[in-house]
Amino acid sequence: MTNIINHTASYKDPSGFVFVEAGVVKRQINPIYFKQYQALKESGFFKQLFDNQLLVKHDEVFSSSEKIVLQPEHISFITYPYEWSFNQYKAAALLTLKIQKFAIEHGFTLKDASAFNVTFNKGKAVFIDTLSFDFYIENSPWRAYKQFITHFLGPLVLAHYHGSQSLKLISNFMDGIPLKMLASMLPFKTKLNPFLYSNIHLLAKFEDKHNQDYKGETKASTLSKKAQLNIVQSLYDYIKKLNLKESSEWGNYYNKINYSDSSFDFKSKIINQWVDNLNTKTLIDIGGNDGTFVRKIKASLQHALVCDIDNNAVDHNFKLINTNKNSYITPFVLDVLNPSASIGFNNLERFSFLKRIKDFAPDTTLALAVIHHMSLSGNVSFDMSARFFASFSKDLIIEFPKREDSWVQRLLNSKTDFKTYFDFYNEDNFENSYKKYFQIIEKQHITGTHRALYLMKVK
């Protein structure tokens, strides 16, 4: 008997649900949605979205009077909105608007506009909820408009004024950041901006008024197709121009490091040699900044995850991916000291980073110039970090900056009176702790630096 498991995040839409059968993700469509599905399929709507890489592709693998089953293209690692950089978030918002415009023009509409309907695959934002479409009804407003504001426009405007950390609010408000909260967090001057006033502040007032309408006397509003398309276009134009005025410590990291060109090239050469010898096809670079070292790997990689705590570094990586067509790289924002947790109902709607990375099971993990930050900034012991890395990858390439390294000295000096507590930070203690979980295969000192590279295999 085939083992079928319903996806714990897919329970809200009566149109259908996602399930996993024999390790393969599939989607069931219920009879209530048959009419919409057939129209979307037969009109060529789905095909056009597939051809333009806007919607994840699917094959119809079963059909009866009781259900239709789709098998979507496999996406090996799902990232969530609170793990996106500013420009990734923008790309997801613009994708949603692009799809809504196309839908209206072809007699359909998005019935929901959740940021969780989007992820990143092959270097681009892609819509993944196939059942989010419904028939467009003449003169009816976009029912997902408010959701788009609370999931996309609001977080992006907050980030514009208050920094990229604002994007993480969506992890606490999975149904969208409340309008009243959004309006209150924005500077007063945004009320003088006609676009922001009408799309956020005025909308928040209308919501308050609607919430007080206990007798249901509020009349249903109407909106022409032309007016709706104008709103979608105005949202698109505004979001496209939004930028982030935020400097960061790690955004231009490779201009600050104490490597000479020859040391940098030596490090890259060793990594290339090891990755090639390991026949690595999938990897994750923890603290990978803008993906420089992954991009220098000459071996043919199927999928490389590159995460970093710094929004600007991830943004730069995202830009390079699109410029250089590095479609095998998936960048995302991650604080290794506080990785994304499991959230939602029963803590099972959005999976933790650790569950997702264990399921992804990369062949190799890169941890370059990150251990001193974990140990000295986060007070994470070598034993703890070794257990962390050993939990999801069979091979580890890790860089250890010694006590003499200038970045290590900088971190140690910031400890002032507690500096002696960190006397444990040395090469011998690092190796002894990691030997409990890994076999050290090879060690190379990086010429011209106080750093060493280790190749380790999990025991």
C-alpha positions as CSV (number, residue, x, y, z in Angstrom):
1,M,0.0,0.0,0.0
2,T,1.4,3.4,-1.0
3,N,2.1,5.7,2.0
4,I,0.2,9.0,1.5
5,I,0.8,11.9,3.9
6,N,-1.2,15.1,3.7
7,H,1.0,18.2,3.8
8,T,0.5,19.9,7.2
9,A,0.4,23.4,5.6
10,S,-2.3,22.5,3.1
11,Y,-5.6,22.5,4.9
12,K,-7.3,25.9,4.4
13,D,-8.5,25.8,0.8
14,P,-11.6,23.6,0.0
15,S,-10.4,23.5,-3.6
16,G,-7.8,20.9,-2.9
17,F,-4.7,20.1,-0.9
18,V,-1.1,19.0,-1.2
19,F,0.1,15.6,-0.1
20,V,3.2,13.4,-0.3
21,E,3.0,10.0,-1.9
22,A,6.1,7.7,-1.8
23,G,8.2,10.8,-1.3
24,V,6.7,12.7,-4.2
25,V,4.8,15.9,-3.7
26,K,1.4,15.9,-5.4
27,R,-1.7,18.1,-5.3
28,Q,-5.3,16.9,-5.2
29,I,-8.1,18.9,-6.8
30,N,-11.6,18.5,-5.3
31,P,-14.8,18.5,-7.4
32,I,-15.7,22.0,-6.1
33,Y,-12.8,23.4,-8.2
34,F,-13.1,21.2,-11.3
35,K,-14.9,23.9,-13.3
36,Q,-12.1,26.5,-12.7
37,Y,-9.3,24.0,-13.3
38,Q,-10.7,22.8,-16.6
39,A,-11.2,26.4,-17.8
40,L,-7.6,27.3,-16.7
41,K,-6.2,24.2,-18.5
42,E,-8.3,24.3,-21.7
43,S,-7.9,28.0,-22.3
44,G,-4.1,27.6,-22.3
45,F,-3.8,29.9,-19.2
46,F,-1.7,27.4,-17.3
47,K,0.5,26.7,-20.3
48,Q,1.3,30.4,-20.9
49,L,2.3,30.8,-17.2
50,F,4.5,27.6,-17.5
51,D,6.1,28.8,-20.7
52,N,7.0,32.2,-19.0
53,Q,8.3,30.4,-15.9
54,L,5.7,32.3,-13.7
55,L,3.9,29.2,-12.3
56,V,5.5,25.9,-11.2
57,K,4.8,23.3,-13.9
58,H,2.7,20.3,-13.2
59,D,1.5,17.1,-14.9
60,E,-2.0,15.7,-14.5
61,V,-1.4,12.1,-13.3
62,F,-4.9,11.0,-12.3
63,S,-8.5,12.1,-13.1
64,S,-11.9,10.8,-11.9
65,S,-15.2,12.2,-11.0
66,E,-14.0,12.4,-7.4
67,K,-10.6,14.0,-7.7
68,I,-7.9,15.2,-10.1
69,V,-4.2,14.7,-9.0
70,L,-1.4,16.9,-10.2
71,Q,2.3,16.2,-9.9
72,P,4.2,19.6,-9.8
73,E,7.8,20.0,-10.8
74,H,10.0,19.1,-7.8
75,I,11.5,22.1,-5.9
76,S,14.3,20.6,-3.7
77,F,14.4,23.5,-1.2
78,I,11.6,25.8,-0.3
79,T,12.5,29.3,1.1
80,Y,9.9,31.4,3.0
81,P,9.2,35.1,2.8
82,Y,11.0,35.9,6.1
83,E,14.1,34.3,4.6
84,W,14.2,36.6,1.5
85,S,16.4,39.6,1.0
86,F,14.7,42.9,0.1
87,N,15.1,42.5,-3.7
88,Q,13.9,38.9,-3.5
89,Y,10.8,40.1,-1.7
90,K,10.3,42.7,-4.4
91,A,10.6,40.1,-7.1
92,A,8.0,37.9,-5.4
93,A,5.6,41.0,-5.1
94,L,6.1,41.9,-8.8
95,L,5.6,38.3,-9.9
96,T,2.2,38.2,-8.0
97,L,1.1,41.5,-9.7
98,K,2.3,40.3,-13.1
99,I,0.2,37.1,-12.7
100,Q,-2.9,39.1,-11.4
101,K,-2.7,41.4,-14.5
102,F,-2.4,38.4,-16.8
103,A,-5.3,36.7,-15.0
104,I,-7.7,39.6,-15.3
105,E,-6.9,40.1,-19.0
106,H,-7.8,36.4,-19.5
107,G,-11.0,36.3,-17.5
108,F,-9.5,35.0,-14.2
109,T,-8.3,36.5,-10.9
110,L,-6.1,35.5,-8.0
111,K,-8.4,34.7,-5.1
112,D,-5.5,35.0,-2.6
113,A,-2.2,36.8,-2.7
114,S,-0.2,35.3,0.1
115,A,3.6,35.7,0.0
116,F,3.7,32.0,0.9
117,N,2.4,31.3,-2.6
118,V,5.8,32.2,-3.9
119,T,9.2,30.6,-3.5
120,F,12.5,30.7,-5.5
121,N,13.6,28.1,-8.0
122,K,16.3,28.1,-10.7
123,G,17.3,31.6,-9.6
124,K,13.8,33.2,-10.0
125,A,10.6,33.8,-8.1
126,V,7.9,31.3,-9.0
127,F,4.3,31.0,-8.0
128,I,3.5,27.6,-6.5
129,D,-0.2,27.6,-5.6
130,T,-1.9,26.2,-8.7
131,L,-5.4,26.5,-7.1
132,S,-5.2,30.2,-6.3
133,F,-7.1,31.2,-9.4
134,D,-10.8,31.8,-9.8
135,F,-13.1,33.3,-12.5
136,Y,-13.1,37.1,-12.8
137,I,-16.6,38.5,-12.1
138,E,-17.3,41.8,-14.0
139,N,-17.1,44.9,-11.8
140,S,-16.0,43.0,-8.7
141,P,-12.9,44.3,-6.9
142,W,-9.9,42.2,-6.3
143,R,-10.7,40.2,-3.2
144,A,-7.0,39.5,-2.5
145,Y,-6.1,43.2,-2.7
146,K,-6.0,43.7,1.1
147,Q,-3.9,40.5,1.5
148,F,-1.5,41.7,-1.1
149,I,-1.1,45.0,0.9
150,T,-0.4,43.1,4.2
151,H,1.8,40.5,2.7
152,F,3.8,42.5,0.1
153,L,3.4,46.3,-0.1
154,G,3.3,46.8,3.7
155,P,6.5,44.8,4.5
156,L,8.4,46.3,1.6
157,V,7.5,49.9,2.6
158,L,8.4,49.1,6.3
159,A,11.7,47.8,5.1
160,H,12.3,50.9,3.0
161,Y,11.8,53.1,6.0
162,H,13.0,50.9,8.9
163,G,15.4,48.4,7.4
164,S,15.4,44.8,6.0
165,Q,14.7,43.3,9.5
166,S,11.1,44.5,9.0
167,L,10.6,41.7,6.4
168,K,10.9,39.1,9.2
169,L,7.6,40.4,10.8
170,I,5.8,38.1,8.3
171,S,7.0,35.1,10.4
172,N,4.9,36.4,13.3
173,F,1.9,37.5,11.1
174,M,1.5,34.7,8.6
175,D,-1.9,36.1,7.6
176,G,-0.3,39.4,6.8
177,I,0.9,42.3,8.9
178,P,-2.3,44.0,10.4
179,L,-3.2,47.2,8.5
180,K,-3.6,49.2,11.7
181,M,-0.1,48.1,12.8
182,L,1.3,48.9,9.4
183,A,-0.1,52.4,9.3
184,S,1.1,53.2,12.8
185,M,4.6,52.0,12.1
186,L,5.1,54.2,9.0
187,P,6.4,57.8,9.3
188,F,3.8,60.6,9.4
189,K,5.1,61.9,6.0
190,T,3.7,58.7,4.3
191,K,0.2,60.1,4.9
192,L,1.1,63.0,2.6
193,N,2.0,60.5,-0.1
194,P,-1.2,59.9,-2.1
195,F,-0.2,56.3,-3.1
196,L,0.6,55.2,0.5
197,Y,-2.3,57.1,2.0
198,S,-4.8,55.4,-0.2
199,N,-3.3,51.9,-0.2
200,I,-2.4,51.7,3.5
201,H,-3.6,54.5,5.8
202,L,-7.1,54.9,4.2
203,L,-7.4,51.1,3.9
204,A,-6.7,50.8,7.6
205,K,-9.5,53.4,8.3
206,F,-11.9,51.5,6.1
207,E,-11.0,48.2,7.9
208,D,-11.7,49.8,11.3
209,K,-15.1,51.1,10.0
210,H,-15.9,47.7,8.6
211,N,-15.0,45.9,11.8
212,Q,-17.6,48.0,13.6
213,D,-20.3,47.2,11.2
214,Y,-22.0,44.6,13.4
215,K,-25.3,44.8,11.4
216,G,-23.7,44.1,8.0
217,E,-24.9,47.4,6.5
218,T,-21.7,48.1,4.5
219,K,-22.6,47.9,0.8
220,A,-20.4,45.7,-1.4
221,S,-18.2,47.8,-3.6
222,T,-17.8,47.6,-7.3
223,L,-14.8,48.2,-9.5
224,S,-14.4,48.1,-13.3
225,K,-11.9,45.9,-14.9
226,K,-10.0,49.0,-16.2
227,A,-9.9,50.5,-12.7
228,Q,-8.6,47.2,-11.3
229,L,-5.9,47.0,-13.9
230,N,-4.9,50.5,-13.1
231,I,-4.6,49.7,-9.4
232,V,-2.4,46.6,-10.2
233,Q,-0.2,48.7,-12.5
234,S,0.2,51.5,-9.9
235,L,1.2,48.9,-7.3
236,Y,3.7,47.4,-9.8
237,D,5.2,50.8,-10.7
238,Y,5.6,51.9,-7.0
239,I,7.1,48.6,-5.8
240,K,9.5,48.4,-8.8
241,K,11.0,51.8,-7.7
242,L,11.3,50.9,-4.0
243,N,14.8,50.6,-2.7
244,L,16.6,49.9,0.5
245,K,18.8,52.6,2.0
246,E,20.7,50.3,4.4
247,S,24.5,49.9,5.0
248,S,25.8,46.7,6.5
249,E,29.0,45.2,8.0
250,W,29.1,42.3,5.6
251,G,27.6,43.7,2.4
252,N,31.0,44.3,0.9
253,Y,32.8,41.7,3.0
254,Y,35.3,40.6,0.3
255,N,36.6,44.2,0.1
256,K,37.4,44.1,3.8
257,I,39.0,40.7,4.4
258,N,42.7,40.3,5.1
259,Y,43.4,38.0,2.2
260,S,45.9,38.8,-0.5
261,D,44.9,37.9,-4.0
262,S,47.2,34.9,-3.9
263,S,45.7,33.7,-0.6
264,F,42.2,34.1,-2.0
265,D,43.1,32.1,-5.1
266,F,44.8,29.4,-3.0
267,K,41.7,29.0,-0.9
268,S,39.5,28.8,-3.9
269,K,41.8,26.2,-5.5
270,I,41.7,23.9,-2.5
271,I,37.9,24.2,-2.2
272,N,37.6,23.3,-5.9
273,Q,39.9,20.3,-5.5
274,W,38.0,18.9,-2.6
275,V,34.6,19.5,-4.0
276,D,35.6,17.8,-7.2
277,N,37.2,14.8,-5.4
278,L,34.0,14.4,-3.4
279,N,31.9,14.4,-6.6
280,T,29.6,17.0,-4.9
281,K,26.3,17.7,-6.7
282,T,24.5,19.5,-3.9
283,L,25.9,21.8,-1.2
284,I,25.1,24.5,1.2
285,D,27.4,27.4,2.0
286,I,26.6,28.6,5.6
287,G,27.6,32.2,5.9
288,G,28.3,32.3,2.2
289,N,28.0,36.1,1.8
290,D,27.4,36.9,-1.9
291,G,28.2,33.3,-3.1
292,T,31.7,34.2,-4.3
293,F,33.3,30.9,-3.4
294,V,30.4,28.8,-4.7
295,R,30.4,30.7,-8.0
296,K,34.2,29.9,-8.3
297,I,33.5,26.1,-8.0
298,K,34.2,24.6,-11.4
299,A,32.5,21.2,-10.8
300,S,29.0,20.9,-12.2
301,L,26.7,21.5,-9.3
302,Q,23.0,20.6,-9.5
303,H,21.9,22.9,-6.6
304,A,23.8,25.1,-4.3
305,L,22.2,26.9,-1.3
306,V,23.9,30.1,-0.1
307,C,22.7,31.7,3.1
308,D,24.0,34.6,5.0
309,I,22.7,36.8,7.9
310,D,23.3,40.0,5.8
311,N,20.5,41.3,3.6
312,N,22.9,43.3,1.3
313,A,25.1,40.3,0.7
314,V,22.1,38.1,-0.2
315,D,20.7,40.9,-2.4
316,H,24.1,41.1,-4.2
317,N,24.1,37.4,-4.7
318,F,20.5,37.5,-6.1
319,K,21.6,40.2,-8.5
320,L,24.6,38.2,-9.7
321,I,22.5,35.1,-10.1
322,N,20.2,36.9,-12.5
323,T,23.1,38.7,-14.3
324,N,25.2,35.6,-14.7
325,K,22.3,33.1,-15.1
326,N,23.5,31.1,-12.1
327,S,20.2,29.3,-11.9
328,Y,21.6,26.5,-9.7
329,I,22.2,28.8,-6.8
330,T,19.4,29.6,-4.3
331,P,20.3,32.5,-1.9
332,F,18.4,33.3,1.3
333,V,18.8,35.2,4.6
334,L,19.6,33.0,7.6
335,D,21.1,33.8,11.0
336,V,23.0,30.6,11.8
337,L,22.7,31.5,15.5
338,N,18.9,31.7,15.2
339,P,17.8,29.7,12.2
340,S,14.2,29.8,11.1
341,A,11.9,27.8,13.4
342,S,8.8,25.7,12.6
343,I,5.7,28.0,12.8
344,G,2.0,28.0,12.2
345,F,-0.7,25.7,13.5
346,N,0.7,22.9,15.5
347,N,4.1,24.3,14.5
348,L,3.8,22.4,11.3
349,E,2.7,24.9,8.6
350,R,6.2,26.2,7.8
351,F,9.1,23.9,8.5
352,S,12.2,24.8,10.3
353,F,15.5,25.4,8.5
354,L,16.9,22.3,10.2
355,K,14.1,20.1,8.9
356,R,14.3,21.4,5.4
357,I,18.1,21.2,5.3
358,K,18.0,17.6,6.6
359,D,15.5,16.7,3.9
360,F,17.6,18.4,1.3
361,A,20.6,16.5,2.6
362,P,23.4,18.3,0.8
363,D,26.4,16.3,-0.2
364,T,28.8,18.9,1.2
365,T,28.6,21.8,3.6
366,L,30.9,24.9,3.3
367,A,31.5,26.8,6.5
368,L,34.0,29.4,5.4
369,A,35.0,32.1,8.0
370,V,31.9,31.5,10.1
371,I,33.1,29.4,13.1
372,H,34.8,32.4,14.9
373,H,31.5,34.3,14.7
374,M,29.6,31.4,16.0
375,S,32.1,30.8,18.8
376,L,33.0,34.4,19.8
377,S,29.9,36.3,18.9
378,G,27.3,33.6,19.7
379,N,29.2,31.8,22.5
380,V,28.5,28.5,20.7
381,S,31.0,25.9,21.9
382,F,33.0,23.9,19.3
383,D,31.1,20.8,20.4
384,M,27.7,22.5,19.7
385,S,28.7,23.7,16.2
386,A,30.2,20.3,15.3
387,R,26.9,18.6,16.2
388,F,25.0,21.2,14.2
389,F,27.1,20.6,11.0
390,A,27.1,16.9,11.5
391,S,23.3,16.8,11.6
392,F,22.7,17.4,7.9
393,S,25.7,16.8,5.7
394,K,28.1,13.9,5.2
395,D,31.1,16.1,4.2
396,L,32.2,19.4,5.7
397,I,34.7,22.0,4.4
398,I,35.3,24.4,7.2
399,E,37.7,27.3,7.6
400,F,39.2,28.0,11.0
401,P,40.7,31.5,11.7
402,K,43.3,31.2,14.4
403,R,43.7,33.5,17.4
404,E,46.3,35.6,15.5
405,D,43.8,36.4,12.7
406,S,42.8,40.1,12.8
407,W,39.1,39.4,12.7
408,V,39.4,37.0,15.6
409,Q,41.4,39.6,17.5
410,R,38.8,42.2,16.8
411,L,36.1,39.9,18.3
412,L,38.2,38.9,21.3
413,N,39.0,42.6,22.1
414,S,35.3,43.4,22.1
415,K,34.9,41.0,25.0
416,T,36.9,43.4,27.3
417,D,37.1,41.9,30.8
418,F,35.7,38.6,29.7
419,K,38.4,38.0,27.1
420,T,40.1,35.3,29.1
421,Y,36.8,33.2,29.1
422,F,37.5,32.6,25.4
423,D,40.9,31.1,25.9
424,F,39.3,27.9,24.7
425,Y,39.4,29.3,21.2
426,N,42.4,27.6,19.6
427,E,43.2,25.1,16.9
428,D,43.7,22.1,19.2
429,N,40.4,22.5,21.0
430,F,38.6,23.0,17.7
431,E,40.1,19.8,16.2
432,N,39.5,17.7,19.4
433,S,35.8,18.7,19.5
434,Y,35.2,18.1,15.8
435,K,36.9,14.7,15.9
436,K,34.0,13.5,18.1
437,Y,31.7,13.8,15.1
438,F,33.9,14.0,12.1
439,Q,37.0,12.3,10.7
440,I,39.5,15.0,9.6
441,I,40.5,13.9,6.1
442,E,42.8,16.8,5.2
443,K,44.0,20.1,6.5
444,Q,45.5,23.0,4.6
445,H,47.0,26.2,5.9
446,I,45.9,29.1,3.7
447,T,49.2,30.8,2.6
448,G,49.7,34.3,3.7
449,T,47.0,34.1,6.4
450,H,46.4,32.9,10.0
451,R,43.7,30.5,8.7
452,A,43.3,26.8,8.0
453,L,40.9,24.8,5.8
454,Y,39.7,21.4,6.9
455,L,38.0,18.6,4.9
456,M,36.0,16.4,7.3
457,K,33.7,13.4,6.8
458,V,30.9,12.7,9.3
459,K,31.4,9.6,11.4
